[in-house]
Structure formats: C-alpha cells, structure tokens
Amino acid sequence: TLRKPISQSSMADWASKNLNMHTQGIFRRRISISNMLSWNGGSIKKPMLITSNRAIKKEACEMFKLVQSYMGDRQTRMDRNHVALVTVTKCWSVQGLRDELYIQLIRQTTDNTCYRSLAWGWELMAISLAFFSPSPKFQSYLEGYIYRHLDSDENIAQRIKELVDLKTKKNSKSRKKRKQNTEDEGLPISTYARYCYRKLQKVAVTGGKKGLRKPTVEEIMHARNAIVTPSLFGSSLEEIMLRQQDMYPGNKLPWVQTQLSQQVLALGGEQTEGIFRIPGDIDEVNALKLQVDQWRIPSSLSDPNIPASLLKLWYRELEEPVIPQQFYTECISNYENPDAAVAVVQLLPELNRLVLCYLIHFLQIFAQPSNVGRTKMDVNNLAMVMAPNCLRCQSDDPRVIFENTRKEMSFLRMLIVHLDTSFIKGLV
C-alpha cells in the first residue's frame, strides 16, 4: 500500500530552505523556485542544492551536463549506457552528489516539452535508485515528487501541449527551436513513477549497492531492464512465478530459491563452519545476483557462502515476506506452542506455504546433529539468522522490535524442529 508522502506545501517549504538559488542577467536577479525546478536547456554554474564542498560544487555542474546528455538534450559522443555509468558511479562513490542528482532529475523532468527526453529522465532516476538512496533529509521530497506522477499521464500530455502552444506564440519568428515531441515514445510516465516509488521504499532500507567494486555497464543495463521486466529479487512471489512460467512452466517453487539452495549443498555448505552466519564476499554475491537474474548459475562457484548469502538476500528482499504480514501477530503469539506454530503454516496461501516449507526442509538438513558438529550452526543459530528474512516487524518502537525479534526466532525454531516437510522431497 502506498502511504501518502509530504504535501506540496511542505515540499515548497523544503525547496525554499535547501535550494541554492541561481541568478541571471547583468543585474544577477534571483531565479524563482518554480524556474529553478523547471526544465533547463542550458548549463548551470553552481549546484542546485546548498553545499560548502568545493569538489561537489564542481562535480555538480559537470553532472548536470551528463543528465542532459542521457536525456538527449545535449550532444555527446558517449552512448547512453556509458553516460549513465559515469553519472551513477560519481554518485555511488561520492555520497554528497546523490541528492544533487535527484534534484537535477526533478528539474529536468518538470515542464519538459519533449516526451522522449522526459521518459529518459525518469529512466535515469529509476536506474539511479538501483544503486543508491537519497539522504533521509531529501527522501520525503523525492517521494512526494514521484507520488504526484503515479497517475499523471493525461495531465502530463495536457501540460506538454500547453507549454508547446505557449512557446509557439513566443517564438513566432523563425528561430531554431528545440524539437517538440508530444508523442508517446516508450513507457507511460506513470510506469516509471510506480517503479521508482517501489524502488525508493526498498533502497531507503537497504542503502543500495554495497561492496568495493564500482558499478558496471552490465549492472546499468540490468537496472534499466528491471523497469519493465520484474527482477527475481525484490519482487513478489507471484511476479517471480509469472516470470518463470515460460522457462519452467511445471515448477511449483521459484527457480531462484531451489537453484541457490541446491548450490549451497552442492558446494558442501552443510559441512562449512558458520554457514549463513559468515557472509560471502559482497562483490562476488553482487556478481552472482546479476547472473541469477539472467537465469544463469556459473560453474566456477567454489565458496558455499556466496550462494548462501544471496539466498538470504532473496528471502529478505521479497516485496512481501514469505510469511505475509497478516499472519505476523499469530506467529509471534504462538512462538512457544509447536502445534499452533505448525497450524499457522497451514493457513498460508498455497505458494507461500510451499516456499516456506521448502526453506524449513532445507534448514532441517543443517540442523541434523552430524552437520551441526561441523557448521557450529545449531537450530537456535539457524533460527537467529533466518527469522529476519521470513518475518518483518512493522513497529518503529525499538523495545517492540527487540522483544519481537526473540519471538520471531523462537517461532522459526519451532518450525525447524516440529514441521513435517517430508512431502517437499522431489518437489521443484
């Protein structure tokens, strides 16, 4: 469900306090906020946001040219993938540039009379959200901007027409004009906005791409494709099953879940000390994630911690947890009652029940005493590392979160010990 973000008046107030007001003309008159936040065909001489960092001041102006290049408003010799890569890498490396990029994209997608440029601006915003989040201070402003575009396609088309008519009257003399394009080129803006809205909610929690390796062209292309083709990560179970329908029509379980689980076992994970507790190399995990999203499992894997970490990430990033939110209270209320805990599982939607039972069956392999002796991961440790990936507490109260964490772990422990998952054998 979409929560309504800050109001437009609050956004205007935020802008008045944080925008680095630009000037124009020989008298250096200050540009109004509305003009500061409207499409600009020229360059900028200082950042959009107030900053005292000299390096960011310089980079911000160069980045504005990159944004214009990606949107097709400035000529460049680089292809758009490379423009996006340079832009994203700058912001991924320098945290202080991230809000600046998002406010520049807001500006260039406001009162933009070229639909293709407008769509490409939204596309760059969607790509950027795959790599880094705005600062907490700026998040509510960006959220409010995206929210206003969730169902705005008719309004956008009308606004473009009004602006084009206005410019036509002003530029009645023969003068080189920017190409006007009101045709539908590409996706509706609302499609980008809905994707960005969901992505913003997630990246605000996860923080975006981690590791030491800089973004790659492959990751840029993957982020763009995810706008239209749901990723195997961060989507709902239903979307994932729908996506794999063509390739694995007979599968009753998500391919990504079964393949990663089997990889952990194939690499000797049940005999690896600290499995699921010791994280795999984050850059290797990112690389595997990219390949898995293209339905590929590389044959070069040797460390079981890599697929184990990615498997945990897959569960954690599901749009709705394996145990849906409406069953959360029932789970933590029955954390000491084996029969009641097992009964909750039977109430779950069929797909969720199968996915959860497959996970518990998988964990039961590691809980066997012969394996615990090698992994040092008994049923309590397994429940501790996996419970946060299956259940999500919605409270913001630290005391409630702390108390519920113990109950979540205990509930999952009950399932590992008492749930009969024998029917899972052979199920894919």
Protein Blocks (a to p, Z undefined) as FASTA:
>chain_A
ZZddddfklmmmmmmmmpccddedjkopacdfklmmgccfbdcfbdfbdcfbfklmmmmm
mmmmmmmmmnopaccfbdfklmmmmmmmmmmmmmmlmmmmmmmmmmmmgoiabfklmmmm
mmmmmmmmmmoccdfklmmmmmmmmmmmmmmmlmmmmmmmmmmmmmmmmmmpgcdddddd
fbdehjdfklmmmmmmmmmmmmmmnnpaedjbdcdfklmmmmmmmmmmccfehpafklmm
mmmmmmmmmbcbdfklmmmmmmmmmnopmmcghihklccdfklmmmmmmmmmnopacfkb
fbfklmmmmmmmmmmmpmbafbafklmmmmmmmmmbmklmmmmmmmpcfklmmmmmmmmm
mmmmmmpmklmmmnopafklmmmmmmmmmbccfbfbfklmmmmmmmmmmmmmmmmmmmcc
klmgopZZ
